[in-house]
Amino acid sequence: MTDSRETVLKSIRFESPGRIPTLFREWGNNDIAFLDFGVRYTPIDNRHQRDEFGCVWEYPEGHTIGYVVHHPLDALEDLDRFCLPDPDEAERFRGLKRQAEAIRERGVAVACNYLAMLWERLWFLRGFENTLVEVWQRPQETARLLDALSEFMIRLLQNAQEAAGGLIDIWCSTDDWGLQSGAFIPPELFRTLFAPRYSRIFAACREAGMYSYLHSDGNIAELIPELITAGLQILEVEDLRVKRLERLAYFRGRICMLCTLDAQSTMTAGNRQAIRAEAEQIVAALAAPEGGLIAGIYWDPVSCGVDPETQAFAVEAFQQVCERFGGRTPAGKDS
């Protein structure tokens, strides 16, 4: 009998896990659990916080992760005087091993998430418009900042894994790379400026005994081959209709995907027949006996206008489709 953790790892490695692992969070069965770890914030007032990089976030009413309204790095020339957070500070890692051990005891995979890997942190620091201009006009200076961010991330993940006693299975981060119509930059620029830094981070994950996981919204089909070449092992997909399932299916067997029912359209519309049909389509297109799919659900349905009944139905429907595919019930027990 394969436990939840081993099912996840086999799915990532394409080693025939026997069933489709799931991440349904508070609404259903989970084969992955996350450590309490991440970017640290200091409250400013009831609508604003400052993160440890100095970026100020505003939080409008309603459920949202907020957005950056102050970008602390005034100019690329200021990098030498700008202080990134200390990835070696011991306090941020306190208690990680105890958390990881508790998760492992439950038999599920241990994941650690830290917001913004490269692209997002770059524009959080410099501003979105500045960043779009500078990646073209000042690539060498931008590369220096990306190198600093890469080194920070590598030291952070290494220290986190050491503090957790080597028990972290998956290192997660985010970089939303696209609009609804396409990626922010062409593959050629991504390949020269960003791919080498991603390669170093993903390699550091492997060397530390972790699988690399990236959340990236937008129509980024043209960048997925670059991410695969750079060594990414898990891509999270929450906007299925934007990325287009038939395009994602092209990469089946080359990268594991954590795919949710579409949070932008299918879930918000609430049509139960369409929800069940999409679950069937995801499994048919992305799952294989060898693995490669983790089924999920969007983590914040309220912000998308999804009511609790629809969320619960979607999880149940997706779970049933996954069970039929693998012939197994949750947690690896034979049906």
KOLMARVO-7495 format. One line per field, with one value per residue: residue number from 1; residue in three letters; z, x, y of N, C-alpha, C in turn. Coordinates in steps of 0.2 Angstrom, whole numbers. Example, Ala and Ser with C-alpha at 12.3 -4.5 7.8 and 13.67 -1.06 7.14 Angstrom:
<sites>
seq <- 1,2 .
type <- ala,ser .
nzz <- 39,35 .
nxx <- 66,64 .
nyy <- -28,-11 .
cazz <- 39,36 .
caxx <- 62,68 .
cayy <- -22,-5 .
czz <- 39,39 .
cxx <- 66,64 .
cyy <- -16,0 .
</sites>
This chain:
<sites>
seq <- 1,2,3,4,5,6,7,8,9,10,11,12,13,14,15,16,17,18,19,20,21,22,23,24,25,26,27,28,29,30,31,32,33,34,35,36,37,38,39,40,41,42,43,44,45,46,47,48,49,50,51,52,53,54,55,56,57,58,59,60,61,62,63,64,65,66,67,68,69,70,71,72,73,74,75,76,77,78,79,80,81,82,83,84,85,86,87,88,89,90,91,92,93,94,95,96,97,98,99,100,101,102,103,104,105,106,107,108,109,110,111,112,113,114,115,116,117,118,119,120,121,122,123,124,125,126,127,128,129,130,131,132,133,134,135,136,137,138,139,140,141,142,143,144,145,146,147,148,149,150,151,152,153,154,155,156,157,158,159,160,161,162,163,164,165,166,167,168,169,170,171,172,173,174,175,176,177,178,179,180,181,182,183,184,185,186,187,188,189,190,191,192,193,194,195,196,197,198,199,200,201,202,203,204,205,206,207,208,209,210,211,212,213,214,215,216,217,218,219,220,221,222,223,224,225,226,227,228,229,230,231,232,233,234,235,236,237,238,239,240,241,242,243,244,245,246,247,248,249,250,251,252,253,254,255,256,257,258,259,260,261,262,263,264,265,266,267,268,269,270,271,272,273,274,275,276,277,278,279,280,281,282,283,284,285,286,287,288,289,290,291,292,293,294,295,296,297,298,299,300,301,302,303,304,305,306,307,308,309,310,311,312,313,314,315,316,317,318,319,320,321,322,323,324,325,326,327,328,329,330,331,332,333,334,335 .
type <- met,thr,asp,ser,arg,glu,thr,val,leu,lys,ser,ile,arg,phe,glu,ser,pro,gly,arg,ile,pro,thr,leu,phe,arg,glu,trp,gly,asn,asn,asp,ile,ala,phe,leu,asp,phe,gly,val,arg,tyr,thr,pro,ile,asp,asn,arg,his,gln,arg,asp,glu,phe,gly,cys,val,trp,glu,tyr,pro,glu,gly,his,thr,ile,gly,tyr,val,val,his,his,pro,leu,asp,ala,leu,glu,asp,leu,asp,arg,phe,cys,leu,pro,asp,pro,asp,glu,ala,glu,arg,phe,arg,gly,leu,lys,arg,gln,ala,glu,ala,ile,arg,glu,arg,gly,val,ala,val,ala,cys,asn,tyr,leu,ala,met,leu,trp,glu,arg,leu,trp,phe,leu,arg,gly,phe,glu,asn,thr,leu,val,glu,val,trp,gln,arg,pro,gln,glu,thr,ala,arg,leu,leu,asp,ala,leu,ser,glu,phe,met,ile,arg,leu,leu,gln,asn,ala,gln,glu,ala,ala,gly,gly,leu,ile,asp,ile,trp,cys,ser,thr,asp,asp,trp,gly,leu,gln,ser,gly,ala,phe,ile,pro,pro,glu,leu,phe,arg,thr,leu,phe,ala,pro,arg,tyr,ser,arg,ile,phe,ala,ala,cys,arg,glu,ala,gly,met,tyr,ser,tyr,leu,his,ser,asp,gly,asn,ile,ala,glu,leu,ile,pro,glu,leu,ile,thr,ala,gly,leu,gln,ile,leu,glu,val,glu,asp,leu,arg,val,lys,arg,leu,glu,arg,leu,ala,tyr,phe,arg,gly,arg,ile,cys,met,leu,cys,thr,leu,asp,ala,gln,ser,thr,met,thr,ala,gly,asn,arg,gln,ala,ile,arg,ala,glu,ala,glu,gln,ile,val,ala,ala,leu,ala,ala,pro,glu,gly,gly,leu,ile,ala,gly,ile,tyr,trp,asp,pro,val,ser,cys,gly,val,asp,pro,glu,thr,gln,ala,phe,ala,val,glu,ala,phe,gln,gln,val,cys,glu,arg,phe,gly,gly,arg,thr,pro,ala,gly,lys,asp,ser .
nzz <- 0,-4,3,6,4,-3,-15,-20,-23,-32,-42,-46,-51,-61,-59,-59,-48,-44,-41,-43,-35,-23,-19,-10,0,14,10,6,3,6,0,2,13,20,27,40,35,27,17,28,36,41,50,45,44,45,32,26,24,26,18,21,11,10,2,1,4,-1,5,-1,4,6,1,-3,-9,-9,-16,-22,-18,-15,-21,-16,-21,-28,-40,-51,-49,-36,-30,-24,-12,-6,5,5,13,26,22,31,44,59,66,58,54,65,73,62,59,69,64,52,55,61,50,42,50,48,36,24,10,12,10,7,6,-2,-6,-22,-33,-44,-56,-51,-38,-43,-50,-40,-32,-41,-48,-60,-73,-74,-74,-85,-95,-91,-93,-106,-110,-101,-98,-92,-80,-74,-73,-63,-52,-52,-50,-37,-31,-34,-27,-14,-14,-15,-4,6,4,5,19,25,22,29,42,44,45,33,29,20,6,-6,-13,-15,-25,-32,-48,-58,-75,-86,-96,-101,-114,-117,-113,-103,-108,-123,-127,-131,-124,-111,-110,-111,-100,-89,-88,-85,-71,-65,-68,-59,-46,-47,-48,-36,-27,-31,-27,-13,-10,-13,-23,-36,-37,-46,-46,-58,-66,-81,-99,-103,-111,-121,-113,-105,-111,-109,-95,-92,-97,-89,-78,-70,-60,-55,-61,-56,-61,-62,-70,-81,-93,-99,-101,-109,-111,-121,-125,-113,-112,-122,-115,-106,-97,-97,-87,-71,-67,-56,-56,-55,-55,-67,-60,-65,-74,-75,-62,-56,-64,-59,-64,-63,-71,-80,-72,-68,-80,-84,-74,-78,-91,-88,-81,-91,-101,-94,-85,-83,-82,-78,-70,-66,-63,-51,-43,-39,-30,-31,-19,-13,-14,-11,-15,-28,-30,-28,-22,-6,-7,-21,-21,-13,-20,-32,-27,-23,-35,-43,-35,-36,-50,-51,-43,-50,-61,-56,-49,-35,-18,-8,1,-3,0,-5,-16 .
nxx <- 4,3,7,1,11,21,13,12,25,29,20,25,38,34,32,22,10,-2,-14,-22,-15,-21,-25,-35,-37,-45,-57,-58,-49,-31,-15,-4,3,6,20,20,26,34,35,38,28,25,13,5,-7,-24,-27,-15,1,19,31,45,54,52,42,26,10,-7,-23,-39,-56,-64,-60,-43,-26,-20,-11,4,8,19,35,50,64,71,79,89,102,103,105,116,116,104,96,93,82,88,93,99,95,91,79,68,67,63,56,53,57,49,36,37,40,28,19,24,22,8,8,8,14,27,27,34,31,35,32,34,46,56,52,40,45,54,47,39,48,53,43,30,29,41,49,45,51,64,69,71,79,89,96,108,110,97,99,109,101,92,101,105,92,90,101,97,85,90,99,89,80,89,93,80,77,88,85,73,77,79,66,57,48,44,47,39,34,30,26,18,17,10,-2,-20,-19,-6,12,21,34,44,49,62,69,65,73,86,87,80,79,92,94,82,86,97,91,81,90,96,86,84,97,95,86,73,58,54,42,31,19,10,1,-9,-8,4,9,19,30,32,39,52,53,52,64,73,72,61,49,36,21,9,-8,-21,-29,-36,-44,-38,-25,-27,-32,-29,-17,-9,-10,-1,11,11,18,30,31,25,9,0,-16,-31,-49,-55,-53,-57,-68,-76,-78,-83,-95,-103,-110,-115,-115,-105,-94,-92,-89,-78,-69,-68,-62,-50,-43,-43,-35,-23,-19,-10,-6,7,8,10,-1,-8,-22,-32,-40,-45,-38,-45,-60,-70,-65,-66,-80,-86,-98,-100,-107,-105,-91,-89,-97,-89,-76,-80,-85,-73,-64,-71,-69,-56,-54,-60,-51,-40,-44,-43,-46,-46,-30,-23,-29,-36,-50 .
nyy <- -6,11,26,43,52,45,43,56,59,49,52,64,60,52,38,28,30,24,30,46,59,71,88,96,105,113,108,94,79,78,75,82,94,110,119,131,144,158,174,187,200,216,225,240,249,246,243,241,233,230,221,210,214,227,231,238,233,234,230,228,228,212,196,194,193,205,219,226,243,251,252,248,249,261,264,254,257,258,246,241,247,243,233,217,204,194,179,169,171,164,164,164,151,144,130,123,110,103,105,99,86,83,83,73,62,61,55,62,72,85,102,118,135,150,166,173,171,175,184,190,196,204,214,218,225,235,240,238,244,250,238,231,239,240,226,225,237,238,226,220,227,223,209,208,211,201,190,193,191,177,171,174,166,154,152,153,142,132,133,132,119,112,116,110,97,90,86,92,90,97,112,127,141,157,165,174,174,179,188,187,185,181,179,190,193,189,171,171,182,178,166,170,179,175,161,155,159,153,140,138,140,129,118,119,116,102,97,99,90,92,94,105,118,128,141,149,161,165,166,156,147,147,148,137,126,132,133,119,115,122,115,114,105,104,112,123,125,136,143,136,137,149,145,134,118,109,113,111,98,94,94,83,70,76,86,87,92,102,104,114,114,126,142,155,154,142,138,150,152,141,130,114,103,107,108,95,90,96,91,78,81,86,75,66,72,76,66,51,33,33,44,61,71,81,83,97,111,128,140,151,153,163,175,174,173,161,151,142,129,126,125,114,104,103,99,86,80,81,73,60,58,56,45,35,35,30,18,18,23,38,42,30,18,2,1 .
cazz <- 0,-5,7,2,2,-9,-21,-23,-26,-38,-48,-49,-54,-66,-57,-58,-41,-43,-41,-43,-28,-22,-14,-9,6,19,7,5,4,4,0,3,18,19,33,42,33,21,18,34,35,47,49,44,47,44,25,23,27,23,18,23,6,10,-2,4,1,1,5,-1,7,3,1,-9,-6,-10,-21,-20,-19,-15,-23,-12,-25,-32,-46,-52,-47,-29,-28,-19,-5,-4,9,5,19,28,22,36,50,62,69,53,53,71,73,55,60,73,60,46,58,62,44,40,54,45,29,18,8,16,6,10,1,-1,-12,-27,-35,-48,-59,-46,-34,-47,-51,-33,-30,-45,-51,-66,-79,-74,-75,-92,-99,-90,-95,-113,-111,-96,-96,-88,-73,-71,-72,-57,-47,-53,-47,-30,-29,-35,-22,-8,-14,-14,3,10,3,8,26,27,22,34,48,44,45,27,28,15,-1,-11,-12,-19,-25,-37,-53,-63,-80,-92,-97,-103,-121,-118,-108,-103,-113,-127,-125,-132,-118,-105,-111,-109,-94,-83,-87,-81,-64,-63,-68,-53,-41,-47,-46,-28,-24,-31,-22,-6,-9,-14,-29,-37,-39,-47,-48,-63,-70,-87,-105,-103,-115,-124,-108,-102,-113,-106,-88,-91,-99,-84,-73,-66,-59,-54,-63,-54,-66,-59,-75,-86,-99,-102,-104,-114,-109,-127,-125,-108,-114,-125,-110,-102,-97,-97,-81,-67,-66,-51,-60,-52,-59,-68,-55,-68,-77,-73,-55,-55,-67,-55,-68,-60,-76,-83,-67,-68,-87,-84,-70,-83,-96,-85,-80,-98,-104,-91,-81,-86,-77,-75,-65,-69,-62,-44,-43,-34,-30,-29,-12,-10,-18,-10,-19,-35,-30,-28,-15,-3,-10,-27,-20,-10,-26,-36,-24,-23,-42,-45,-32,-39,-57,-49,-40,-56,-65,-52,-45,-28,-14,-5,5,-5,2,-10,-16 .
caxx <- 0,7,4,-1,17,24,9,14,32,29,17,30,43,31,33,16,8,-8,-20,-21,-15,-26,-24,-42,-36,-50,-64,-57,-43,-25,-9,1,2,11,23,18,32,33,37,36,25,24,7,6,-13,-29,-27,-8,7,25,34,52,58,51,36,20,4,-14,-28,-45,-61,-65,-54,-38,-20,-18,-7,9,7,25,40,56,70,70,83,93,109,103,105,122,114,98,97,88,81,93,91,102,92,89,73,63,67,62,50,51,57,44,31,38,39,20,16,27,18,2,9,7,20,28,28,36,29,38,29,37,53,60,48,36,49,58,43,37,54,55,37,28,31,49,52,44,56,71,72,73,84,94,96,113,108,92,102,112,96,90,106,104,86,92,105,93,80,94,101,83,78,94,92,74,78,92,81,67,80,78,60,53,48,42,48,34,34,25,28,13,20,6,-9,-25,-18,1,17,24,40,44,53,69,71,65,78,93,88,77,80,98,92,78,90,101,86,78,95,97,80,86,102,93,81,66,55,53,35,29,12,11,-5,-8,-7,11,11,26,36,32,45,58,53,54,72,77,72,55,46,28,18,2,-12,-27,-33,-36,-46,-33,-19,-30,-31,-26,-9,-6,-9,5,17,10,24,36,31,19,5,-5,-21,-37,-54,-54,-55,-59,-74,-80,-80,-87,-101,-106,-114,-113,-113,-99,-89,-91,-86,-71,-65,-67,-57,-43,-40,-42,-30,-17,-17,-7,-4,14,8,10,-6,-11,-29,-33,-45,-43,-38,-49,-66,-74,-62,-69,-87,-88,-101,-98,-110,-102,-85,-90,-98,-83,-71,-83,-85,-66,-62,-74,-66,-49,-54,-62,-46,-34,-46,-41,-49,-41,-25,-20,-33,-39,-57 .
cayy <- 0,17,31,49,56,42,44,62,59,44,56,69,56,47,31,24,30,20,34,53,63,77,94,100,109,112,105,87,75,81,71,87,99,115,122,138,148,162,180,190,206,221,229,248,251,241,241,240,229,230,214,210,217,234,232,240,230,236,225,231,224,206,191,195,193,211,221,231,250,255,248,251,250,267,263,248,259,258,239,240,250,240,227,211,201,190,172,165,173,158,165,163,144,141,126,120,103,100,105,94,79,81,82,67,57,60,51,66,76,91,107,124,140,157,170,177,168,180,189,194,200,209,220,221,230,241,243,234,247,250,232,229,243,238,220,226,242,238,219,218,229,219,203,209,211,194,186,194,187,170,169,174,161,147,151,152,135,127,134,129,111,110,117,105,90,86,83,95,87,101,119,131,148,160,170,175,176,180,191,182,184,179,180,197,194,183,166,173,186,174,161,173,183,172,154,153,160,148,134,138,138,122,114,119,112,95,96,99,84,94,95,112,119,135,144,154,162,168,162,155,140,147,148,131,123,135,131,112,114,125,110,114,98,104,118,124,128,137,146,131,140,153,141,129,111,105,115,108,91,93,93,77,66,80,90,86,98,102,107,115,117,133,147,161,154,136,138,156,151,137,125,108,99,109,107,88,88,99,87,73,83,87,69,63,75,77,60,45,28,34,49,68,75,82,87,102,116,135,140,156,153,169,181,173,173,154,149,136,123,125,122,107,99,103,94,79,78,80,67,54,56,54,38,31,34,25,13,18,28,42,39,24,12,-1,2 .
czz <- 0,-1,3,0,-4,-15,-24,-26,-32,-44,-51,-53,-60,-65,-55,-51,-40,-42,-42,-37,-28,-17,-14,-3,11,17,6,6,2,5,1,8,18,26,34,41,27,22,24,33,42,46,49,47,45,37,22,27,23,24,20,18,6,5,2,0,4,0,5,3,3,3,-5,-5,-7,-16,-19,-22,-18,-16,-21,-16,-30,-39,-46,-49,-39,-26,-23,-12,-2,-1,8,11,20,27,27,43,53,64,64,52,60,71,67,56,64,68,54,49,59,56,41,43,51,38,23,16,11,11,10,4,3,-7,-16,-28,-38,-51,-55,-41,-37,-48,-45,-31,-34,-48,-58,-72,-80,-76,-82,-97,-98,-92,-102,-113,-106,-93,-91,-81,-70,-69,-65,-51,-47,-49,-40,-27,-29,-29,-15,-8,-12,-7,7,9,6,16,29,27,28,41,49,44,39,25,23,9,-7,-9,-17,-19,-31,-42,-58,-69,-86,-91,-99,-111,-122,-113,-109,-108,-117,-125,-126,-126,-112,-105,-109,-102,-88,-82,-84,-73,-61,-63,-61,-47,-41,-46,-39,-25,-25,-27,-15,-5,-9,-21,-30,-40,-40,-49,-53,-67,-76,-93,-106,-107,-118,-120,-105,-104,-110,-98,-87,-92,-93,-78,-68,-66,-58,-56,-60,-59,-63,-64,-81,-93,-103,-105,-109,-113,-115,-127,-119,-109,-118,-121,-105,-103,-96,-90,-77,-66,-60,-54,-56,-57,-61,-64,-58,-71,-75,-66,-53,-58,-63,-58,-66,-65,-79,-78,-68,-75,-87,-80,-75,-88,-94,-84,-87,-101,-101,-87,-85,-81,-74,-70,-69,-67,-54,-45,-38,-35,-28,-22,-9,-14,-17,-14,-26,-36,-31,-22,-12,-5,-17,-26,-17,-16,-30,-34,-25,-30,-44,-42,-35,-46,-55,-47,-46,-60,-62,-49,-38,-24,-11,0,3,-3,-4,-10,-16 .
cxx <- 4,3,4,6,20,20,11,20,32,25,22,36,41,33,27,13,2,-14,-17,-20,-19,-23,-30,-42,-42,-57,-63,-51,-37,-19,-3,-1,8,13,20,25,31,36,34,33,25,18,8,-1,-18,-30,-20,-3,13,29,42,57,57,45,30,14,-2,-19,-35,-50,-62,-59,-49,-31,-17,-14,-2,8,13,31,47,62,69,73,87,100,109,104,111,120,108,99,91,87,87,91,94,100,89,82,67,62,65,56,49,52,52,37,31,37,31,17,18,23,11,2,8,14,21,30,29,35,32,36,34,45,57,56,44,40,52,53,40,42,54,48,36,31,38,52,51,49,63,74,74,79,90,95,102,112,102,95,106,107,93,95,106,98,87,96,101,88,84,96,94,81,83,93,86,74,82,88,76,70,79,72,55,54,47,43,44,36,30,29,23,16,16,0,-14,-23,-11,5,19,30,40,49,60,72,71,71,85,93,85,79,86,97,88,82,94,96,83,84,97,92,82,91,100,88,74,64,53,45,34,22,14,4,-4,-7,0,13,17,32,37,38,52,59,55,62,76,76,66,51,38,26,11,-2,-19,-32,-33,-38,-42,-28,-21,-28,-27,-18,-6,-5,-3,11,16,16,30,37,25,15,0,-11,-28,-43,-54,-57,-58,-66,-78,-83,-85,-94,-106,-111,-111,-111,-107,-93,-87,-87,-79,-66,-63,-62,-50,-40,-39,-36,-23,-14,-14,-6,3,14,8,4,-7,-17,-30,-39,-42,-43,-42,-55,-70,-72,-65,-76,-90,-91,-99,-100,-107,-95,-85,-92,-93,-78,-74,-83,-78,-63,-65,-71,-59,-49,-56,-56,-41,-37,-44,-45,-44,-36,-22,-23,-36,-46,-60 .
cyy <- 6,22,37,52,52,42,50,62,54,48,61,66,52,40,27,24,26,23,41,56,69,82,98,104,108,108,98,84,78,76,76,92,104,117,129,142,152,169,183,198,210,225,237,251,245,239,240,236,231,224,215,213,225,236,233,237,233,231,228,226,218,202,192,195,200,213,226,238,254,250,251,252,255,267,257,250,258,251,238,242,247,234,222,208,196,182,167,166,167,158,163,155,140,136,122,112,100,100,100,87,78,80,75,61,56,56,55,70,83,96,114,129,147,161,173,174,173,186,194,199,205,215,223,226,236,244,239,237,248,243,230,233,241,231,220,231,242,230,217,220,225,212,203,208,204,189,187,190,180,167,169,168,154,147,150,145,130,127,131,121,109,111,112,98,86,84,86,92,91,109,123,138,151,165,170,178,179,184,185,180,181,181,187,198,188,178,168,177,182,169,164,176,179,165,152,154,154,141,133,136,131,117,113,116,104,93,95,94,86,95,103,113,127,136,149,155,165,163,161,149,141,147,142,127,125,133,124,111,117,120,110,107,98,111,118,128,129,141,142,134,145,150,136,122,107,107,112,101,89,91,87,73,70,84,88,92,97,107,108,115,124,138,153,160,148,136,144,155,146,132,118,103,101,108,100,86,91,94,81,74,83,80,65,66,75,71,55,40,29,40,56,73,75,86,91,107,123,137,146,157,160,174,180,173,166,153,143,129,121,122,115,102,98,98,87,76,76,74,60,53,54,47,33,29,29,19,12,24,32,39,33,18,9,0,-5 .
</sites>
